[in-house]
């Protein structure tokens, strides 16, 4: 049961440690960023010096996964500490407060514990950001857009588009957000703070200043590894949609341009992350601030002839997640234990001396922050609806659908090309993997929220 009583909030306040001793929190969400960063060995041509230096300063979770392969349910789960299978928040259109009416969100929890809570950019999904849970919030300014959209030549592409824009960094929304966060970090604060700075790129459309695109000439860009008949052994329900996106991209000769544009937007976001990190390192809070950076899900760029997210394969569920906690984390640690975005809420609570709320469904990562090789009996679970769930352990991925199963051996098949679910020798393994799946799945139909006027914010 979710707790939201005055007694619970009073207990949070009463348990708080002395303000001067509690660490601050800098949380950096990134939208639609897959594992194409240098520290994860992602795309060989990616350029992410700032993300890589942050990874070196703490622990990088190399086997971390989202709870849902879509923005709204993933963020609602992380910010509430509750799985989609409990809340029934599965889709971008689901009104998350309808599924989580009593949830005390992460910023509310910290505010009740004596923290000043500020946020900016994209933390919750789009217009579903609950401004009441923040002491201060900086909303995105309008995006800089190229003329004559869509630019990529795909008819009726809408925001499935990519192009450089004729603009300086300081004119763009994410860089303005980075400056806002940097200014916050340079100010004097008489309370510990929880600061969230949520960057929008590399979410579609892939527009960024031209100088970032110049680093990635399309003709020199490497495409993802693909297998022509990759979908022959997967259940129909495993596919996110028809091959319309892939056919549109390939028929217009846009595949290399799309990959290059995505890399350009990752590099643009990396620069903005660097602005925030530089400000923190030059501030009075450098030695007393926990940093957690995460992406809300992965992204596919033609693997399995699929684009976007909305699937339960590795490229869609694997996320960027790293933490630096002064006095706790091992610098340069890389942890390959299965971790979830759901684990962030209890971890930050414990790091800051706040009570770990009993309804949270994640697990504190502090043992792994101290020793990335510590024993860890946990799997990562991602759901794309009540009948679509995958379980990821250190070696295996098992997925269950209404019309079939998938099983992949990541030690021998990192691209998930060979579905072993039908092999009788893995029957016992499949049963063990099923044991990790949520036992009570919520199938409630949630209300739909009204989308904002522009799909680009």
N, C-alpha and C positions, 0 to 999 in steps of 0.2 A: 504493500500500500504506500502511495506517495504521501509524504509528510509536509504539511504547510502551516501547521498551527503556530500560534504566538509562542507557545512553550518551546517549540523546536527552534524558532528564531532566537529566542532568549538564550537557549542553551548554546547556540553558536556564538553569540556575543560574549557570554560568560566564560567560554573556554578559550577565548582569544588570548594570545600571549601579549607581552608588552610591545607596543607599537614599534619602538625603536629597534627591537630585535627581530621582528618578522620580515621576511624577504618580500620584495615587490615582485610582481608578475608582469612580464611582457609576453603577450600571446600574439603570434603572427599567423593568422590563417591565410592560405593561398588557394584561390579558386581554380579547379580543373587542372591542377598540376599533377602529372603522372610521375613515374620514377626516372624521368630523363634529367637527372642532375649528376654532376661529376662524382659526388661522394657515393652514389648508389650504382655507379658504373652504367648509367642509363645510356642514352644515345651517345655514340662515340664523338659526335661533333658538338655536343652541348657545351655552353660556356657559363658556369655558375660559380664564380670565385667566392661570392659572399655567402651563398648557401653552404659551400664547401668549408669555408673557415668557421662558420657556426657549427657545422657537424664536428669539426676537429676540436672545438672547445668543450664539447660535452659528449653525450651518447646519441648515436644515430641508430634508430630502430630500422634495420634493413628488411624486416619481415612484418611490417605494420600494415593494417588493413582497415578500411572503412566499415561501418555497419550497414550502409546502403549506398549503392552506386549512383547517387543523385544528390544534388546540393541540399535541398530542403530536409529530407529525412536524415541525411548524414549529420548535418549541423544541429538539427533538433535533438538527435541522439547524443551527440557529444556535449551539447550545452545543458542537457537535462540529466545525463547519466543513465538514460533508459533506452533499451533496445527497441528497434522498430517492431519486433515481434510482440513486444509488450504494449506499446503505445498505438500500434496500427498506423503510424506515420510512415508510409512506404513511398509516397509519390511527391513530386515537386508541387503539385496542386493541393496536397492535403493541408488543411489548416492545423498546424502542429499544436496549437493551444486546445483545439478540440480533442486531440488525443492525449494531451498532457495538461489537463486543467489545473492540477494541484502541484505541478512540478515546481520546485525551487531551482532556478537555473544557476549555472556557474557564477555569473556576475552577481546575482541576488545573494548567493551563499557568501561570497566574499564581502559584499557590502554589509550584510548582517554581521560579519565578523570584524567590522571596523575598518574595512578598506574603502578608499576612494576608487570608484569604478568608472572608468572612461573607455569609450570605444569609438571606432571609426571604420568606415568602409563597409565591407561585407563580413559580418559575423554570423548572425542568423540569415536566413535566405530572403533576399529581396525585400518586398514590402511587409514581410512577416517579422521584421525586426521589432521587438517589444521595447520601445524607448523607455518604458517605465522602469526597466531593470537597471538602467544606467544613470549615473550622476551627470554624465556629460556624453554627448555623442556627436561625432562629426560625420555627416552624411556625404556621400559622393557628390562632387560637382559633375556637370554634364561631361560625357566622354567626347574626345576630339574624334571626329568622323571624316573620312574622305568623301569627296563629292561623287555623284553618279554611282551610288551603291545599288546592287552588289558589284564589286570590282573584279572578282575572280573569273567572271565569264560564265558561271553556272546559272542558268535561268532560274528565276524565282528562288534564289539561294537564301534570301532573308538574312539572318545573322550568321549563317554558315558561310562566312566570307573572310577574306584575308587580304591585307594590303598595308604598305607603309603609309604613314600620314605625314604631311608637311607641318610639323610642329616641334617645338622645343620640349624637352622633358618637363619643364616647369609649367607648361600649358596643359599637361595631361592630368587626368583625375587621380591616377595612382601615385604620381609623384607629388601632387598637392597633398594627398593623404600622408605620404611619407614625411613631408615637411611639417604637417600638423603633429604627427607623432613625435618627431624630433624636437619640436618646440615644447611639447609637453614634458619631455625628458630633461630639458634644460631648465625647467622651472623648479622653484622650491616647493616641496610638498610636506605638509605637517602630519600627514597620515601615510601609512603604507598604501601603495596604489596597485590596482589591477588595470593594466592598459592592454586593450585589444586593437590591433591594427590589421584589418582584413583586406588584402589586395585582390583586385578583380581579375587581372590578367594572370595566367593565360586563358581565361574564359573567352569563348567566342563573343563577338567577331575578333579575329586576330589583327588588331590595329595597334601600331606602336610607331614611335618616331623612326624615320628612315635609317638613322645611323645603326639601329639594331638589326634591321633587315640586311644592311650592307655586309654584316659579318657572316651571313649565311646565303651564299649564292645558290639558287635552286639547282643549277646544273651540276654542282659539286656535292649535293646533299645526298646522304645515304638514306635509303628507304628501310622501313622495318623489315625484319625477316618474316616471310609469309610462306604458307604452304597452299598450293592451288586447291587441293581437295580437303582443306582443313575442316570444313563443316560437314563432311560426309558421315562422321561418327558421333555427332552431337544431337541431343533432343531438339526438336523444333522450338520448344519454349526457352531454350538457352540463348537463342538469338534475340538481339535487342529490337530488330526491325528488319525490313527487307534490305536488299543490297542497293537500295536507291542511292544512298550517299556515296557508296564506293563506285557504283557505275557512273554517277555524275562526275566524281573526281577523276576517274581514269579516262572517261570519254572526252573530257575537256583538257586532258594533259595537265592536270593540276596537282598530282600527288606530290611531286618533289617541291612544288611551290607551297603546298599546304604544310608539309613537314618543316620546311625552312621557316615559314611564318610562325609556326608553333615554337620552334627553337628561338626565333627572334623575340617573341613575347615572353618566353622564359627568361631570356637574358635581360630584357627590360625589367621584369619583376625582380630579378636578382639585384639589379642596380638599386631599385627602391628598397629592398631589404637591407642592402649595404648602407643606405642613408640612415636608416633607423638604428642599425647596429653601431655605426660610427657615432651617432648622437648619444647612445647609451654609454659607449666606451669612454666618451669625453665628459660624462656627467658625474654627479656625486653618487649615483646609484649603481655604478658599474660593478661593485663588489658585493652588492646585496640585492640582486635581481635575478630571479629565475626566468629563463627564456624557454618558451615552448613554441615551436613552429610546426605547423601541420598543413597538409592539403586535404580537402574534403573527400576526394576520391581520385581515381586515376583517369586515364583518357586513352582511347584507342584511335590510331591513325592508319587504319587499313588492315591491322592484324585480324585474321579470320574474316576478312572482307567486311569488317565492322568499323564504324566511326562513332565518336562521342563516347558516352559511358553506358550505363543501363544494362550491363551484363555482369556475370559472375566469374569472369576470367581474370587472370592475374593483372593484366594491364589496366583493368578497370577498377579492381578492388585495392590494389597496392597503393599505399600513400607515402608521401614524404612526412616523416615524423622524427623530430629531434628535440632533445632537452639539454639545457645547461643549468645546473643548480650548484651555486658556489658552496664548496665544502662537502658536496655529496657526490656529484658525478665524476666519473673517470674521464679526463680529457682524451679525446680521440677514441673513445670506446665505440665499438660497433656490436650491436646485439642482434642476433639472428633468431631469437625466440619469438614466437607469435605474439604480437601486440595489437591492440585495438585503439582506435580513437576514443572509444568508450572509457579507456583507462586513464585518460588525461584528468578528468574531474577528480577522482579519488586521489590521484598522485599529487596534484596541486594542493588539495585540501590538506593532505598529510604533511607536505613540505612546509606549509605555512602554519601548522599547528591548529588548524580548524578541524572540527569533527568530521569524520568520514561518514556521510549520511547513510543510514541502513538500507535505503531503497536503491542505491546506486548498483548498477549491474556490471560495472567494470572492476578492475583490480589494480591496486596501487603498484606502480612500476618501480618504486624505490629500491627494492632488492636488485633490480637490473640496472638501475642508475649507479648503484654502488659496485656491482659486479655484473657486467654484461653476460658473463658465462654462468651465472647462477642457475640452479635447477629451477624449472618453470613448467608446471603442469597445467597448461592452458592452451586453448586453441582460439583462433580468430574467426568470428562468425559474421557473414555478410548476407543480408536478405534483400531481395528485389521484389517483394510481395510475399503474401502468406504461404505460397506454394513454391517459392524459389529461394533456396537457401544454400550457401556454400560454407564449408568448414575448411580452414587452412591450418595445418600443423607445421612443424619445422620442415617436414619432407613432403607431405601429401596435401592434395586438395580433393575434397569430395563434395559434389553438388547434387542436390535433389530437386527434381521438377515434377510436375504433375504427369509428364509424359516420358520420363526417363531419368537417367543418372549420368554423372561424369566422375571419373577418377583419374588424377594425374600424379605422376611421380616426379617431383621437382628436382630430385637429385639427377635423374637421367633424361628429363623432358621439360626443361625450363620454359619452353614455348607452348606447352600444353597442346601438343600436336597429336598425341596418341591416347585416346580415351580407353582406359583399362577397366571400366566399370563392368563390362560383360565377361571378364576373365574369371572363371570360377575360383582360381587360386587366391583371389583377393576378396572372397566373400567374408571372411572373418575380419579383415581390415575394414571393409565397408561398415560392418556392424559396429566396430569400435568408433569409427568416425561419426556414425549416426548418433552415438551416445553423447556427443558434444552439442547436438542441435537443441534449440529451445523446446521444452516440452509443452508449454502452453502458448499457442500462437493466436494472436488477436486478429480476427477477421472483420472487425468493425468497419463500417463504411463511414469515413470522416467527411466533414464539410469541406468544400472547396473554397479557397480564398480567391479574391479578385486580383488578377495579375496587374502589375504596374503598367502604365501606358507604354513605356519603352521596355522591350525585352533585353536591352543592352545594359540595364542596371539591376 
